[in-house]
Amino acid sequence: MNIDFGKYPLPKRLRHHTASNLYMPASELKLVSGYYPPLYDKVDWRLFFINGKKPDSLDIGCGKGAFLLEYSSQHPEMNILGIELRKLPVEWLDNIIRSEKIENCSVMWYSASNGLPFIETSSEKKIFYLFPDPWHKRKHRKRRTFGKIFLDELHRVLSDEGELLIATDVKEVDEYHKKTLERHGGFTFDVIGDDKDWELPITNKEKFCRDNNIEIFRLKCRKK
C-alpha cells in the first residue's frame, strides 16, 4: 500500500503492553474502569467502513496495522476489521484509514476476550490471530485470550469455507495453540512451514523476526 507514513507520526506514548485488566473479560472484573474498551452487542457498520458493508475478515490484535492495511489493499473486494485493545494505535490507524479514504478497512477499540457478539454467524472468510501477547509466566496465562470460549466464538463467526490463521514466534505458545485446538475439537489445522503455503502480508512483528532470524510458527485452521 502506497501511504506516506511521514504524514502520520506514531504517538509518543505508544507502548507494546497496556493494563493487564484489559485482557480480561469485563464480566470477570470487579470494576470496569473508564479506560476499558467499549462493549458492543450490535454495530452499525456504516460508522466503521466508508463503504458501509460488514466485515468479511477479522485481524484480531492488529497492533500498528501493517498487516491490516496491506491486506485491505491486496483484497479490495473484502472488508477487513482490525480489533485492538490499545486505544492509541486504534486512533492512529483510524486517522490513516479515514484520511487516505480506504473504503474496505476499519479498526475497532475492543477486547476480544469479551467475544464477538456483533459479528454475524458464519460471515467471516478469514480470521487472523497473529503474534498475540505470549504471557510467558504461568500466573499470567489466564490473560491469554486463546481458549475454549474464544474458539467457540471464532467457530461461530467463521464461514464453512473460511480459514483461521495463527502465527507466533514463541514455541511454547505454538504448542499451547495446538493443544487448545485439539481439546476444542471444532477445527482441523495444518502446520505451515513454507512461505508459498502462507502468502500473506508481513506484520510488524514478523518483519522484526525475519530481520533477527527468529523462528516463526504458523497454523492454518478450518472448521470441521
N, C-alpha and C positions, 0 to 999 in steps of 0.2 A: 504494500500500500504506500502510495506516494504522499506522505504527510511531512510537512516541515515542523518537526517537533521542537525546533528552536522557538517557535511561537508559543509553546506550551511548557514552560519550565515546571519541573516537578515541585510539589510542595516541600518546603524545607523541613517540615516536621514529620515527613513520611517515614514510618518505621515498618519493619517486616512483621513484627508481632503487635498485638493490641491486648486489651484487658482480657484475662482468661475467661471471665464470665460470659463474654460474647460468643464463646464456642459452645456454650451450654444452652439447651432448650429453655425458653422463657418459663415453661411450666415447672422446671426444676429449680428455679431461683426464688429465694425468699423475697427479694426485692428486685424489680426490673428497673434499672437505672435509666436516667434520661438519655444516656449515650448508647443504650442498647438499640440495635437496628429495628425499624418498624416491622410489625407483623402484618401479613396480608392473608385474607381469605379469598378475595376476588381482586382482579386487576383490570382496569380499562387500558388496554394495550395502546390506545391512541396517545396516552400520556408518556409512553416509553419509546415507541417506534414511530418515526416520521411517516412510514407507510401505513401505520395503524393496525398492522396484522399481528397475530400472536406469534410467539417464537416457535421455530422448528427444531432448534438446537440450544443446549444449555452449556455454558462454561462455568462450572461451579468452583469458586475460588479463583477468579480471573486475575487477581493481582493488578499489575500495572498495564495489563491488557494487550501485550504484544501479539499473543495468540488470537485473542478476541478480534482485534482489528484486522489482522491479516486473513483470518478465516472468513470474515464477512466480505472482504474484498475478493477472495477466491470463489465465494459462493453467493453471488448477488441474488440468486433465486431463493435463498433461505434467510430467515430471520434468526439471529443468534443473540441470546441474552446472557450477559455476564452477571454472575452473582458474587458479591464480595462483602465481607463483614467489616472491613475497614472503610470508614467514611471518606477520608481524604483521597485515596485513589479513585473511589467512585465519583466524587465531584470532579476530579481532574479528567477522568475518562469521559464523563458526561459532557464536559465542556468541549473536548476534542470532537466527539461524535456529533454534537449539535452544531458546532462551528464549521465542521467540514461537511455537514449535511449528509451524513452516512445513514441512509434510509433503513437498512436492514440490520442494524446493530444497536444494542442498548445495554445499559448496565444498571443493576439494582443493588442498593444498600440493604443487605439482608443476611441473616444467619441461617444457612441451610439445615442446621440442626433442628429447626422447627418444622421440617417437612416442606412439601411443595404444594399446598392446597390450592394455590392459584393457577397451577398448571393443569391443563386438561388431560384426562386419561388417554393413554396411547397416542399422544400428539407429537412426541419428540423423535426425530430421526437420529440424532446424535446427542450423547451426553458426555462431556469431557470432565474428568476429575484428575487434574494434572498437578503433580508435585504438592500435595497437601502438607500442612504442617505435620511433622513426624511425631511430635510429643514423645521424645525418647524415654523419659523417665516413667517407670511403671505407674507411679501415683498420678501421673498426668494423662495416662492413656484414656481415661474416661472422657477427655476432651476431644478425642478423635470422633469425627462425625460418622466415619465409615463403620456402620454396624447394621443390625437387623432392621431397625426402624427406617434408617436411611435407605437401605437396599430395597425395602418394601415400597418406598416412595418412588425410587428410580424404576423399579419393575412396573409400577402402575403407570407412570407417565411415558415410558419408552414404548414406541410402536413395535409391533411384532417383528418388523424387518429392521428395527433400529439397532444401534450399537452403543455400548458404554465403553469408553476408552480411558484407561487409567495409566498413569506414569508416576514414578518416584525414583529418587536417587539413593534411597536407603533400603538395603537388602532386607532388614528386619521388617520394615513397613510393607515391602512387597510380599513377604511371606504372610504377614498379617492380612493383607488384602486377599490373598489366595485362600487362606484358611477360612476367612469370613465369608467369602463367596461360596465355598464348598459347604459350610454349615447352613447357609441360607437356602441353597438348593434351587433357586429360581433362575440361575444363569449358567450357561456354559462359558468357558473362557479359553483363549489361546495365548500363550506366551509369545510376544513379538520380539524377535532378535534382529531382524533385517529391516533396514530403513524403508526398503521398497514395499514392505507389507504394512507400513505405517502411513507414510506420505501425508503428514500434517505439518502445518506451520510450526516453527520453533518458539517455545515460550521463553520468557526472560530467564527462567531458571535453567531450562535446557541449554540455552546458549552458554551460561556460566559453566555448566557441567562439561559441555563439549570443549570449551576453552581450557578447562583444567583436567581433562582426561578422567572425569568421574563417571563411573558406570551408571547406566540408566536402565530401569526395569519397566517393561511395558506389558499391558494386558488388553486384549480386545474381547469384550464380553457381549453375549447375545442372550435374549430371553429363551428359556426352554419352552 
